[in-house]
């Protein structure tokens, strides 16, 4: 992606094209940091943990960090501007890599968990990039700006897994120690890119707060947006957390796991080049529906076998489903708040998404080790049915309102 491409996707933006481009680049770099955690977290956890059942705990702690830091990050953005929140987040990203490398060298499982918590804090800030991009452009272009930043993450699908592949054995006998140092360097580069971002500062009205959050939360569209966002992100994390360890338990190589994760992340962010246009043309609810269907197809494919091809196709479809489901749900959130309420409502939405996602992440490792990969996949159909029902009810309510 280049600046001209971003600008072409959003003509008429009030000189926000360069900011959207920087946010897309930073999304790619930060996504690489998350990819490193997902590619290595369960494996390092399995090596360092006092019990095999705790193997995926570091990734679950990563998700807890996302949930715990979402509201504080929103408060920083509301009081001091989004750029202050961005730089705080990248600082946490640097700390993640340094602490993780130290944990591997010392053989400390709990220090490694602390490192992934800071990684989650970084990821929580990064996910606000999509809403920041929407602040930089006129209202009619917001779905495209949001989608364009998400598309920047496609490069994370290459950078992150390849970073693991080429650095994991550089510091013998400490597997992945060099990878985590490289991860810290990538976060530092992201901070330099973000220094050039000029997101509008909070207005006096925004600082005043707007409507009570309860009034926003009671909106049927907001409830639907949260449910769909929760299900899309939780299932993506639920299945992806277990996949690398499941591949290893099935006798597949680390390189195969890295490549599977690479194509998964590319599938997560690649549709961002056109998801915004799909939302503009067909509406967010239809795009979310497509995402849920792709996630269901992902689980179904995973149930048919445990060869490399089955895992890879499962991860690719899972990534596509996440993009349509989560981007569509994020677009619905933009319709639920007034300008002065944006940081509070957006951070509340993300808190609800990541808080629920933490539950799925914690249960993923236990289900995998106790009951196997197929159980992880079967369980995923339950929340999918809940999200589909929420969309159907919301659609019926809108139709009835129109007729009335």
KOLKOLGU-582591 format. One line per 4 residues: for each residue x, y, z of C-alpha. Coordinates in nm, 3 decimals. Example, Ala and Ser with C-alpha at 12.3 -4.5 7.8 and 13.67 -1.06 7.14 Angstrom:
1.230,-0.450,0.780; 1.367,-0.106,0.714;
! end
This chain:
0.000,0.000,0.000; 0.124,0.351,-0.078; 0.000,0.697,0.006; -0.147,0.746,-0.337;
-0.348,0.426,-0.308; -0.488,0.533,0.023; -0.564,0.878,-0.112; -0.736,0.727,-0.412;
-0.952,0.518,-0.187; -1.068,0.828,0.000; -1.094,1.128,-0.232; -1.196,1.451,-0.073;
-1.049,1.374,0.267; -0.944,1.682,0.456; -0.571,1.618,0.411; -0.617,1.305,0.621;
-0.476,1.072,0.354; -0.120,1.087,0.489; -0.247,1.018,0.841; -0.446,0.716,0.723;
-0.135,0.591,0.543; 0.079,0.627,0.857; -0.184,0.447,1.061; -0.192,0.167,0.803;
0.189,0.131,0.820; 0.177,0.128,1.199; -0.102,-0.130,1.183; 0.129,-0.354,0.980;
0.418,-0.318,1.223; 0.203,-0.364,1.533; 0.025,-0.658,1.377; 0.364,-0.821,1.334;
0.415,-0.788,1.710; 0.086,-0.966,1.776; 0.173,-1.232,1.519; 0.496,-1.308,1.706;
0.301,-1.357,2.030; 0.047,-1.588,1.867; 0.310,-1.787,1.678; 0.534,-1.845,1.980;
0.327,-1.787,2.294; 0.177,-2.136,2.332; 0.506,-2.303,2.237; 0.716,-2.104,2.485;
0.436,-2.146,2.739; 0.443,-2.522,2.688; 0.819,-2.519,2.749; 0.821,-2.295,3.056;
0.485,-2.365,3.221; 0.472,-2.574,3.540; 0.177,-2.764,3.389; 0.084,-2.847,3.024;
-0.265,-2.710,3.092; -0.107,-2.363,3.128; 0.059,-2.374,2.787; -0.175,-2.116,2.631;
-0.193,-1.898,2.944; 0.055,-1.641,2.803; -0.176,-1.582,2.504; -0.474,-1.560,2.738;
-0.282,-1.303,2.944; -0.219,-1.116,2.618; -0.596,-1.095,2.569; -0.646,-0.989,2.933;
-0.399,-0.708,2.868; -0.610,-0.599,2.571; -0.927,-0.594,2.780; -0.772,-0.431,3.086;
-0.605,-0.150,2.894; -0.880,-0.060,2.648; -1.069,0.179,2.877; -0.750,0.345,3.013;
-0.627,0.393,2.656; -0.959,0.553,2.568; -0.929,0.785,2.868; -0.579,0.892,2.761;
-0.704,0.958,2.408; -0.999,1.160,2.536; -0.790,1.380,2.766; -0.461,1.411,2.578;
-0.538,1.312,2.220; -0.507,0.987,2.030; -0.138,1.033,1.951; -0.050,1.029,2.323;
-0.234,0.697,2.353; -0.055,0.564,2.044; 0.292,0.641,2.181; 0.204,0.492,2.520;
0.099,0.176,2.340; 0.416,0.146,2.135; 0.617,0.191,2.455; 0.435,-0.115,2.590;
0.523,-0.295,2.265; 0.895,-0.231,2.315; 0.868,-0.350,2.675; 0.696,-0.667,2.558;
0.989,-0.776,2.344; 1.251,-0.693,2.605; 1.072,-0.873,2.888; 0.992,-1.177,2.673;
1.358,-1.216,2.571; 1.463,-1.191,2.935; 1.199,-1.446,3.036; 1.327,-1.698,2.782;
1.688,-1.651,2.894; 1.592,-1.686,3.263; 1.340,-1.962,3.201; 1.069,-1.766,3.385;
0.713,-1.854,3.288; 0.555,-1.578,3.496; 0.786,-1.310,3.357; 0.686,-1.428,3.010;
0.319,-1.389,3.109; 0.395,-1.033,3.227; 0.555,-0.963,2.887; 0.247,-1.081,2.700;
0.025,-0.862,2.922; 0.213,-0.556,2.796; 0.176,-0.695,2.444; -0.198,-0.698,2.499;
-0.186,-0.337,2.615; -0.010,-0.248,2.289; -0.267,-0.441,2.086; -0.553,-0.261,2.263;
-0.414,0.076,2.154; -0.347,-0.048,1.801; -0.707,-0.149,1.747; -0.809,0.213,1.802;
-0.618,0.299,1.482; -0.925,0.205,1.277; -1.142,0.457,1.462; -0.867,0.720,1.451;
-0.861,0.690,1.072; -1.236,0.753,1.065; -1.175,1.076,1.259; -0.937,1.198,0.986;
-1.185,1.192,0.695; -1.539,1.311,0.613; -1.828,1.098,0.741; -1.908,0.949,0.399;
-1.555,0.805,0.375; -1.527,0.661,0.723; -1.595,0.293,0.637; -1.324,0.311,0.367;
-1.072,0.480,0.596; -1.141,0.224,0.867; -1.101,-0.057,0.614; -0.783,0.092,0.464;
-0.609,0.091,0.802; -0.720,-0.267,0.860; -0.569,-0.351,0.520; -0.232,-0.233,0.645;
-0.229,-0.540,0.865; -0.188,-0.763,0.559; 0.184,-0.690,0.574; 0.186,-0.812,0.934;
0.103,-1.152,0.794; 0.440,-1.153,0.622; 0.653,-0.959,0.868; 0.551,-1.140,1.188;
0.583,-1.508,1.091; 0.896,-1.446,0.882; 1.046,-1.260,1.177; 0.993,-1.576,1.379;
1.130,-1.806,1.109; 1.452,-1.613,1.052; 1.534,-1.519,1.411; 1.407,-1.803,1.630;
1.741,-1.993,1.634; 1.983,-1.697,1.629; 2.049,-1.696,2.005; 2.122,-2.055,2.098;
2.017,-2.227,2.316; 1.741,-1.971,2.384; 1.469,-2.044,2.130; 1.285,-1.723,2.024;
1.496,-1.490,2.243; 1.634,-1.308,1.937; 1.282,-1.298,1.793; 1.158,-1.101,2.093;
1.442,-0.851,2.066; 1.351,-0.800,1.700; 0.990,-0.757,1.810; 1.094,-0.472,2.040;
1.279,-0.304,1.752; 0.970,-0.326,1.528; 0.759,-0.157,1.797; 1.016,0.124,1.822;
0.995,0.180,1.445; 0.616,0.198,1.473; 0.651,0.473,1.734; 0.859,0.679,1.491;
0.592,0.641,1.222; 0.316,0.747,1.461; 0.498,1.067,1.554; 0.381,1.211,1.220;
0.011,1.136,1.271; -0.215,1.440,1.319; -0.545,1.312,1.458; -0.789,1.586,1.565;
-0.755,1.673,1.934; -1.052,1.622,2.168; -1.306,1.903,2.152; -1.463,2.074,2.452;
-1.786,1.888,2.379; -1.603,1.556,2.377; -1.438,1.633,2.709; -1.783,1.715,2.847;
-1.887,1.362,2.757; -2.219,1.367,2.569; -2.502,1.128,2.660; -2.471,0.880,2.948;
-2.324,0.551,2.827; -2.640,0.373,2.939; -2.839,0.558,2.673; -2.595,0.442,2.406;
-2.576,0.083,2.530; -2.954,0.043,2.514; -2.959,0.105,2.139; -3.046,-0.223,1.956;
-2.787,-0.149,1.688; -2.513,-0.107,1.949; -2.611,-0.437,2.114; -2.596,-0.611,1.777;
-2.262,-0.450,1.694; -2.112,-0.565,2.025; -2.244,-0.922,1.993; -2.111,-0.956,1.638;
-1.779,-0.797,1.727; -1.744,-1.023,2.032; -1.823,-1.340,1.838; -1.604,-1.252,1.538;
-1.299,-1.163,1.746; -1.347,-1.426,2.020; -1.376,-1.715,1.775; -1.081,-1.593,1.571;
-0.870,-1.582,1.887; -1.022,-1.903,2.028; -0.926,-2.111,1.723; -0.601,-1.933,1.637;
-0.471,-1.966,1.993; -0.504,-2.342,1.979; -0.394,-2.394,1.618; -0.010,-2.364,1.650;
0.002,-2.603,1.946; -0.248,-2.838,1.779; -0.025,-2.850,1.470; 0.276,-2.935,1.684;
0.082,-3.204,1.870; -0.015,-3.349,1.533; 0.354,-3.377,1.438; 0.365,-3.083,1.197;
0.671,-2.858,1.177; 0.716,-2.510,1.327; 0.776,-2.376,0.976; 0.438,-2.513,0.866;
0.277,-2.348,1.166; 0.448,-2.017,1.087; 0.331,-2.026,0.726; -0.022,-2.114,0.831;
-0.024,-1.818,1.067; 0.121,-1.597,0.794; -0.161,-1.675,0.551; -0.414,-1.644,0.832;
-0.302,-1.288,0.906; -0.292,-1.199,0.536; -0.650,-1.328,0.510; -0.743,-1.123,0.819;
-0.628,-0.793,0.672; -0.616,-0.843,0.295; -0.989,-0.785,0.240; -0.942,-0.445,0.404;
-0.859,-0.309,0.058; -1.224,-0.353,-0.038; -1.430,-0.431,0.275; -1.513,-0.061,0.317;
-1.661,-0.049,-0.032; -1.865,-0.363,0.039; -2.003,-0.203,0.355; -2.092,0.115,0.165;
-2.266,-0.083,-0.110; -2.437,-0.368,0.077; -2.452,-0.242,0.436; -2.267,-0.353,0.746;
-2.518,-0.624,0.854; -2.476,-0.819,0.529; -2.097,-0.798,0.550; -2.110,-0.924,0.909;
-2.333,-1.213,0.798; -2.079,-1.312,0.535; -1.807,-1.305,0.801; -2.000,-1.537,1.031;
-2.060,-1.779,0.742; -1.688,-1.787,0.659; -1.600,-1.856,1.022; -1.848,-2.145,1.027;
-1.689,-2.281,0.708; -1.348,-2.254,0.875; -1.453,-2.473,1.167; -1.621,-2.721,0.933;
-1.304,-2.759,0.724; -1.096,-2.810,1.038; -1.319,-3.101,1.139; -1.241,-3.290,0.817;
-0.873,-3.365,0.894; -0.543,-3.270,1.058; -0.307,-3.246,0.761; -0.119,-2.923,0.687;
-0.374,-2.832,0.418; -0.664,-2.866,0.661; -0.500,-2.639,0.917; -0.401,-2.383,0.656;
-0.746,-2.365,0.495; -0.905,-2.343,0.838; -0.680,-2.051,0.931; -0.732,-1.869,0.599;
-1.113,-1.891,0.617; -1.096,-1.791,0.983; -0.901,-1.478,0.888; -1.148,-1.384,0.613;
-1.441,-1.438,0.849; -1.281,-1.217,1.113; -1.224,-0.933,0.867; -1.580,-0.919,0.740;
-1.734,-0.981,1.083; -1.519,-0.743,1.287; -1.493,-0.464,1.028; -1.868,-0.475,0.970;
-1.935,-0.467,1.345; -1.695,-0.171,1.383; -1.884,0.015,1.110; -2.205,-0.045,1.304;
-2.044,0.111,1.612; -1.972,0.429,1.413; -2.348,0.463,1.361; -2.424,0.444,1.734;
-2.260,0.755,1.877; -2.239,1.130,1.835; -1.899,1.289,1.757; -1.845,1.404,2.115;
-1.909,1.049,2.243; -1.676,0.864,2.010; -1.379,0.778,2.233; -1.598,0.665,2.525;
-1.830,0.453,2.311; -1.552,0.306,2.097; -1.339,0.213,2.398; -1.644,0.060,2.571;
-1.714,-0.150,2.262; -1.355,-0.272,2.249; -1.355,-0.342,2.625; -1.663,-0.562,2.587;
-1.511,-0.739,2.285; -1.174,-0.808,2.445; -1.315,-0.887,2.788; -1.530,-1.161,2.640;
-1.245,-1.271,2.417; -1.030,-1.334,2.726; -1.277,-1.600,2.840; -1.251,-1.777,2.506;
-0.873,-1.757,2.511; -0.848,-1.907,2.860; -1.080,-2.194,2.767; -0.908,-2.270,2.436;
-0.592,-2.424,2.581; -0.779,-2.630,2.837; -1.019,-2.766,2.576; -0.734,-2.850,2.340;
-0.523,-3.038,2.595; -0.818,-3.213,2.760; -1.049,-3.292,2.469; -0.859,-3.228,2.147;
-0.869,-3.002,1.841; -1.210,-3.120,1.718; -1.378,-3.012,2.041; -1.233,-2.662,2.002;
-1.393,-2.645,1.657; -1.731,-2.789,1.757; -1.770,-2.544,2.045; -1.729,-2.250,1.804;
-2.068,-2.313,1.643; -2.258,-2.207,1.957; -2.154,-1.837,1.960; -2.193,-1.828,1.582;
-2.558,-1.922,1.623; -2.602,-1.648,1.888; -2.456,-1.382,1.657; -2.667,-1.497,1.362;
-2.979,-1.477,1.580; -2.888,-1.124,1.696; -2.847,-1.009,1.336; -3.179,-1.166,1.238;
-3.364,-0.999,1.526; -3.202,-0.663,1.449; -3.293,-0.700,1.081; -3.655,-0.780,1.166;
-3.674,-0.479,1.398; -3.543,-0.246,1.127; -3.783,-0.391,0.871; -4.079,-0.352,1.107;
-3.978,0.005,1.185; -3.959,0.087,0.813; -4.299,-0.061,0.740; -4.452,0.122,1.037;
! end
